[in-house]
Structure formats: structure tokens, C-alpha cells
Amino acid sequence: MLLLAAIFIGLGYGSFSPFGQAIAIRNSEAHRLGITTSTFFGFMDMGVGFGPFILGMFMPLLGYRNLYFASAILALLIAVIYHFVHGRLFRIQRTRWMIRINQNNGFCITCDF
């Protein structure tokens, strides 16, 4: 069971790191990429370090079962917030790219993919 938990932790950490970094970089200016990257990894490391400590303080109050349930609800809530903050923005940008491509007979020289 511990090995299975380690596999899921590795998959989650390994997939979130590049996705989160790509989102952070996509929303920053070119001359601030270094600052954006270091800030992202700093906050991610603080979350990995302080997260278990903070959740551990709630464990005596909630117990393991309710703590995992509350964490799952929090993860779903964050996914919904992400959709409304970043998902809609990406859909709008993709629509603008498609309009530019269609106006240029299928070629987009100025698109910033």
C-alpha cells in the first residue's frame, strides 16, 4: 500500500510541476521568465513542505478519513476555480488564433502560439 501511495505521489508531483510551470510562464512577460520560474518553484516547495504540517494539525480534529475527504473536496474546488480563471482564458485565446489563421488562408505568421 505504501508503494502504491508513493506511485500516486510521484505521478501527481511529476505531472503538476511541468503543467504548473507552463501556466505560470504563459501568463508572464518575456523579461520576467526567470522571476516567474523561481517564484513558482519556491511556492511549490513551500506547499510541499508546509502542506503536510498544516494538514497534520487538523488530523486530531478530523481523523484520517475526514481529512482525506476534506482534501478531496478542496482539490475539486481548486479545479473548478482553475477552470474559470485559466480555462476560459485559453478558450478565448484559441478562438482569436483560429480567426487570425482563417483570415490568412490557413497561415498565421503573427500568431503567438
PAKOL-76376 format. One record per residue: x, y, z of N, C-alpha, C in turn; residue number from 1; residue in three letters. Coordinates in Angstrom, 2 decimals. Each point is the difference from the previous one (the first is absolute). Layout:
N
(atom (X; Y; Z); (X; Y; Z); (X; Y; Z); NUM; 'ALA');
...
***
This chain:
113
(atom (0.82; -1.19; 0.00); (-0.82; 1.19; 0.00); (0.87; 1.26; 0.00); 1; 'MET');
(atom (1.10; -0.04; 0.72); (0.89; 1.16; 0.04); (0.64; 0.25; -1.37); 2; 'LEU');
(atom (0.34; -1.09; -0.69); (0.57; 0.14; -1.34); (-1.03; 0.59; -0.97); 3; 'LEU');
(atom (-1.25; -0.40; 0.12); (-1.06; 0.55; -0.85); (-0.19; 1.49; 0.28); 4; 'LEU');
(atom (0.03; 0.39; 1.27); (-0.10; 1.42; 0.35); (1.18; 0.78; -0.56); 5; 'ALA');
(atom (1.19; -0.57; 0.06); (1.18; 0.67; -0.55); (-0.11; 0.18; -1.51); 6; 'ALA');
(atom (-0.59; -0.97; -0.68); (-0.19; 0.10; -1.45); (-0.94; 1.16; -0.32); 7; 'ILE');
(atom (-1.10; 0.10; 0.73); (-0.95; 1.09; -0.25); (0.60; 1.37; 0.35); 8; 'PHE');
(atom (0.78; 0.07; 1.05); (0.66; 1.26; 0.35); (0.98; 0.39; -1.10); 9; 'ILE');
(atom (0.76; -0.95; -0.49); (0.94; 0.29; -1.08); (-0.68; 0.43; -1.28); 10; 'GLY');
(atom (-1.11; -0.66; -0.34); (-0.74; 0.39; -1.20); (-0.60; 1.40; 0.15); 11; 'LEU');
(atom (-0.54; 0.30; 1.16); (-0.58; 1.32; 0.22); (1.04; 1.10; -0.02); 12; 'GLY');
(atom (1.11; -0.21; 0.71); (1.06; 1.00; 0.05); (0.66; 0.15; -1.36); 13; 'TYR');
(atom (0.23; -1.12; -0.68); (0.66; 0.03; -1.31); (-0.85; 0.61; -1.10); 14; 'GLY');
(atom (-1.32; -0.08; 0.13); (-0.85; 0.60; -1.03); (-0.36; 1.44; 0.35); 15; 'SER');
(atom (-0.12; 0.33; 1.28); (-0.34; 1.37; 0.35); (1.14; 0.96; -0.26); 16; 'PHE');
(atom (1.21; -0.42; 0.26); (1.14; 0.90; -0.13); (0.13; 0.60; -1.40); 17; 'SER');
(atom (0.04; -0.79; -1.08); (0.10; 0.65; -1.32); (-1.27; 0.73; -0.42); 18; 'PRO');
(atom (-1.17; -0.52; 0.38); (-1.24; 0.69; -0.36); (-0.11; 1.34; 0.72); 19; 'PHE');
(atom (0.27; 0.00; 1.28); (-0.06; 1.24; 0.77); (1.02; 1.02; -0.48); 20; 'GLY');
(atom (1.20; -0.47; -0.31); (1.02; 0.92; -0.51); (-0.41; 0.57; -1.35); 21; 'GLN');
(atom (-0.58; -0.81; -0.86); (-0.44; 0.49; -1.31); (-1.10; 1.06; 0.15); 22; 'ALA');
(atom (-0.91; -0.20; 0.93); (-1.06; 0.99; 0.23); (0.60; 1.30; 0.53); 23; 'ILE');
(atom (0.94; -0.11; 0.93); (0.62; 1.20; 0.57); (0.77; 0.77; -1.06); 24; 'ALA');
(atom (0.75; -0.71; -0.84); (0.80; 0.66; -1.02); (-0.88; 0.60; -1.09); 25; 'ILE');
(atom (-1.07; -0.69; -0.35); (-0.90; 0.50; -1.04); (-0.61; 1.34; 0.39); 26; 'ARG');
(atom (-0.20; 0.23; 1.28); (-0.65; 1.22; 0.45); (1.00; 1.08; 0.42); 27; 'ASN');
(atom (1.26; -0.16; -0.31); (0.98; 1.00; 0.40); (0.65; 0.63; -1.24); 28; 'SER');
(atom (0.63; 1.12; 0.21); (0.70; 0.69; -1.08); (1.35; -0.66; -0.23); 29; 'GLU');
(atom (0.56; 0.19; -1.18); (1.24; -0.68; -0.39); (1.18; 0.37; 0.89); 30; 'ALA');
(atom (0.09; 1.25; 0.41); (1.15; 0.41; 0.81); (-0.13; -0.42; 1.46); 31; 'HIS');
(atom (-1.13; -0.60; 0.38); (-0.21; -0.45; 1.38); (-0.08; -1.52; 0.13); 32; 'ARG');
(atom (0.46; -0.73; -1.01); (-0.10; -1.46; 0.05); (0.80; -0.60; 1.15); 33; 'LEU');
(atom (1.18; 0.53; 0.26); (0.81; -0.51; 1.11); (-0.66; 0.21; 1.34); 34; 'GLY');
(atom (-0.54; 1.18; 0.21); (-0.69; 0.31; 1.25); (-1.24; -0.87; 0.14); 35; 'ILE');
(atom (-0.72; -0.18; -1.11); (-1.21; -0.82; 0.03); (0.33; -1.44; 0.35); 36; 'THR');
(atom (1.02; -0.55; -0.62); (0.39; -1.39; 0.26); (0.45; -0.19; 1.44); 37; 'THR');
(atom (0.84; 0.91; 0.50); (0.48; -0.16; 1.38); (-1.12; 0.18; 1.01); 38; 'SER');
(atom (-0.93; 0.91; -0.27); (-1.14; 0.20; 0.90); (-0.89; -1.24; 0.01); 39; 'THR');
(atom (-0.24; -0.56; -1.19); (-0.83; -1.21; -0.08); (0.61; -1.13; 0.81); 40; 'PHE');
(atom (1.29; -0.28; -0.21); (0.63; -1.11; 0.71); (0.14; 0.29; 1.49); 41; 'PHE');
(atom (0.20; 1.26; 0.37); (0.05; 0.35; 1.42); (-1.31; -0.29; 0.71); 42; 'GLY');
(atom (-1.10; 0.45; -0.61); (-1.31; -0.26; 0.61); (-0.37; -1.48; -0.04); 43; 'PHE');
(atom (0.40; -0.70; -1.07); (-0.30; -1.43; -0.05); (0.77; -0.75; 1.10); 44; 'MET');
(atom (1.26; 0.35; 0.20); (0.77; -0.64; 1.06); (-0.56; 0.34; 1.39); 45; 'ASP');
(atom (-0.46; 1.23; 0.18); (-0.62; 0.35; 1.29); (-1.29; -0.79; 0.21); 46; 'MET');
(atom (-0.77; -0.20; -1.07); (-1.22; -0.79; 0.11); (0.29; -1.45; 0.36); 47; 'GLY');
(atom (1.05; -0.56; -0.61); (0.39; -1.38; 0.30); (0.53; -0.10; 1.43); 48; 'VAL');
(atom (0.69; 1.04; 0.46); (0.57; -0.03; 1.35); (-1.01; 0.30; 1.09); 49; 'GLY');
(atom (-0.79; 1.04; -0.19); (-0.94; 0.42; 1.04); (-1.35; -0.70; -0.08); 50; 'PHE');
(atom (-0.38; -0.50; -1.15); (-1.29; -0.65; -0.17); (-0.25; -1.15; 0.96); 51; 'GLY');
(atom (0.90; -0.99; 0.06); (-0.21; -1.09; 0.94); (0.00; 0.45; 1.47); 52; 'PRO');
(atom (0.81; 1.00; 0.30); (0.02; 0.52; 1.37); (-1.34; 0.62; 0.37); 53; 'PHE');
(atom (-0.53; 0.82; -0.90); (-1.29; 0.67; 0.27); (-1.14; -1.02; 0.05); 54; 'ILE');
(atom (-0.01; -0.93; -0.96); (-1.05; -1.02; 0.04); (0.15; -0.90; 1.22); 55; 'LEU');
(atom (1.22; -0.21; 0.45); (0.23; -0.80; 1.20); (-0.59; 0.63; 1.24); 56; 'GLY');
(atom (-0.11; 1.32; 0.02); (-0.62; 0.66; 1.15); (-1.51; -0.25; 0.04); 57; 'MET');
(atom (-0.60; -0.23; -1.17); (-1.44; -0.28; -0.05); (-0.32; -1.47; 0.23); 58; 'PHE');
(atom (0.98; -0.87; -0.07); (-0.26; -1.43; 0.13); (-0.61; -0.40; 1.34); 59; 'MET');
(atom (0.46; 0.54; 1.13); (-0.66; -0.39; 1.27); (-1.46; 0.46; 0.07); 60; 'PRO');
(atom (-0.32; 1.09; -0.68); (-1.38; 0.50; 0.02); (-0.91; -0.78; -0.93); 61; 'LEU');
(atom (0.51; -0.36; -1.18); (-0.84; -0.61; -1.02); (0.15; -1.51; -0.11); 62; 'LEU');
(atom (1.17; -0.51; 0.30); (0.30; -1.41; -0.25); (0.44; -0.18; -1.45); 63; 'GLY');
(atom (0.61; -1.14; -0.27); (0.54; -0.22; -1.35); (-1.09; -0.01; -1.08); 64; 'TYR');
(atom (-1.08; -0.67; 0.28); (-1.06; -0.13; -1.01); (-0.55; 1.36; -0.42); 65; 'ARG');
(atom (-0.37; 0.82; 0.96); (-0.56; 1.32; -0.31); (1.05; 0.95; -0.57); 66; 'ASN');
(atom (1.26; -0.16; 0.41); (1.06; 0.84; -0.54); (0.20; -0.28; -1.48); 67; 'LEU');
(atom (0.00; -1.27; -0.39); (0.11; -0.35; -1.42); (-1.23; 0.47; -0.78); 68; 'TYR');
(atom (-1.16; -0.11; 0.61); (-1.22; 0.48; -0.65); (0.05; 1.51; -0.21); 69; 'PHE');
(atom (0.42; 0.74; 1.02); (0.11; 1.46; -0.12); (1.06; 0.39; -1.04); 70; 'ALA');
(atom (1.09; -0.75; -0.06); (1.04; 0.28; -1.00); (-0.52; -0.25; -1.41); 71; 'SER');
(atom (-0.81; -1.04; -0.18); (-0.57; -0.28; -1.32); (-0.97; 1.10; -0.42); 72; 'ALA');
(atom (-0.80; 0.48; 0.93); (-0.92; 1.09; -0.30); (0.78; 1.27; -0.35); 73; 'ILE');
(atom (1.07; 0.27; 0.73); (0.83; 1.17; -0.29); (0.64; -0.12; -1.39); 74; 'LEU');
(atom (0.46; -1.18; -0.37); (0.59; -0.20; -1.33); (-1.03; 0.22; -1.09); 75; 'ALA');
(atom (-1.21; -0.48; 0.19); (-1.06; 0.23; -0.99); (-0.36; 1.48; -0.10); 76; 'LEU');
(atom (-0.06; 0.67; 1.13); (-0.29; 1.43; 0.00); (1.08; 0.79; -0.74); 77; 'LEU');
(atom (1.24; -0.36; 0.21); (1.11; 0.67; -0.69); (-0.06; -0.28; -1.49); 78; 'ILE');
(atom (-0.40; -1.20; -0.41); (-0.14; -0.32; -1.42); (-1.08; 0.85; -0.65); 79; 'ALA');
(atom (-1.10; 0.23; 0.70); (-1.08; 0.85; -0.53); (0.48; 1.44; -0.11); 80; 'VAL');
(atom (0.69; 0.48; 1.02); (0.53; 1.36; -0.05); (0.99; 0.14; -1.16); 81; 'ILE');
(atom (0.86; -0.99; -0.19); (0.96; 0.02; -1.11); (-0.74; 0.09; -1.33); 82; 'TYR');
(atom (-1.06; -0.74; -0.16); (-0.74; 0.03; -1.26); (-0.53; 1.39; -0.29); 83; 'HIS');
(atom (-0.56; 0.66; 1.01); (-0.57; 1.32; -0.24); (1.06; 1.08; -0.14); 84; 'PHE');
(atom (1.17; -0.18; 0.60); (1.05; 1.01; -0.10); (0.83; -0.20; -1.26); 85; 'VAL');
(atom (0.46; -1.21; -0.27); (0.92; -0.25; -1.12); (-0.65; -0.70; -1.18); 86; 'HIS');
(atom (-0.94; -0.88; 0.23); (-0.60; -0.77; -1.09); (-0.75; 0.86; -0.98); 87; 'GLY');
(atom (-0.78; 0.94; 0.49); (-0.74; 0.90; -0.89); (0.94; 0.92; -0.75); 88; 'ARG');
(atom (1.07; 0.46; 0.65); (0.96; 0.87; -0.65); (0.67; -0.71; -1.17); 89; 'LEU');
(atom (0.36; -1.27; 0.19); (0.63; -0.75; -1.08); (-0.97; -0.19; -1.16); 90; 'PHE');
(atom (-1.26; -0.23; 0.28); (-1.00; -0.17; -1.06); (-0.14; 1.29; -0.81); 91; 'ARG');
(atom (0.03; 1.15; 0.65); (-0.09; 1.29; -0.69); (1.23; 0.21; -0.87); 92; 'ILE');
(atom (1.19; -0.31; 0.53); (1.23; 0.17; -0.78); (0.00; -0.94; -1.20); 93; 'GLN');
(atom (-0.45; -1.23; 0.18); (-0.04; -0.96; -1.11); (-0.94; 0.48; -1.09); 94; 'ARG');
(atom (-1.12; 0.59; 0.38); (-0.94; 0.54; -0.98); (0.64; 1.14; -0.79); 95; 'THR');
(atom (0.74; 0.87; 0.67); (0.69; 1.09; -0.69); (1.03; -0.54; -0.98); 96; 'ARG');
(atom (0.73; -1.06; 0.40); (1.00; -0.59; -0.90); (-0.68; -0.57; -1.24); 97; 'TRP');
(atom (-1.13; -0.68; 0.20); (-0.70; -0.60; -1.13); (-0.53; 1.07; -0.95); 98; 'MET');
(atom (-0.45; 1.14; 0.54); (-0.47; 1.08; -0.87); (1.15; 0.55; -0.82); 99; 'ILE');
(atom (1.18; 0.18; 0.63); (1.17; 0.49; -0.74); (0.41; -0.99; -1.08); 100; 'ARG');
(atom (-0.03; -1.28; 0.31); (0.39; -1.01; -0.97); (-0.97; 0.00; -1.17); 101; 'ILE');
(atom (-1.29; 0.09; 0.26); (-1.00; -0.01; -1.07); (0.08; 1.25; -0.87); 102; 'ASN');
(atom (0.39; 1.13; 0.58); (0.11; 1.22; -0.77); (1.19; -0.04; -0.95); 103; 'GLN');
(atom (1.00; -0.81; 0.30); (1.21; -0.06; -0.80); (0.07; -1.28; -0.83); 104; 'ASN');
(atom (-1.14; -0.52; -0.40); (-0.07; -1.21; -0.84); (0.72; -1.19; 0.62); 105; 'ASN');
(atom (-0.15; -0.16; 1.27); (0.56; -1.16; 0.67); (1.40; 0.20; 0.55); 106; 'GLY');
(atom (0.60; 1.16; -0.23); (1.35; 0.27; 0.53); (-0.06; 1.09; 1.03); 107; 'PHE');
(atom (0.77; -0.15; 1.03); (0.02; 1.00; 1.07); (1.45; 0.36; 0.29); 108; 'CYS');
(atom (0.43; 1.11; -0.54); (1.39; 0.42; 0.17); (0.17; 0.73; 1.34); 109; 'ILE');
(atom (-0.99; 0.76; 0.42); (0.13; 0.81; 1.20); (-0.59; -0.64; 1.25); 110; 'THR');
(atom (-0.50; -1.21; -0.10); (-0.60; -0.64; 1.17); (1.08; -0.36; 1.01); 111; 'CYS');
(atom (-0.30; 0.20; 1.25); (0.95; -0.31; 1.07); (-0.43; -1.28; 0.70); 112; 'ASP');
(atom (0.21; -1.10; -0.68); (-0.37; -1.30; 0.58); (0.92; -0.26; 1.14); 113; 'PHE');
***
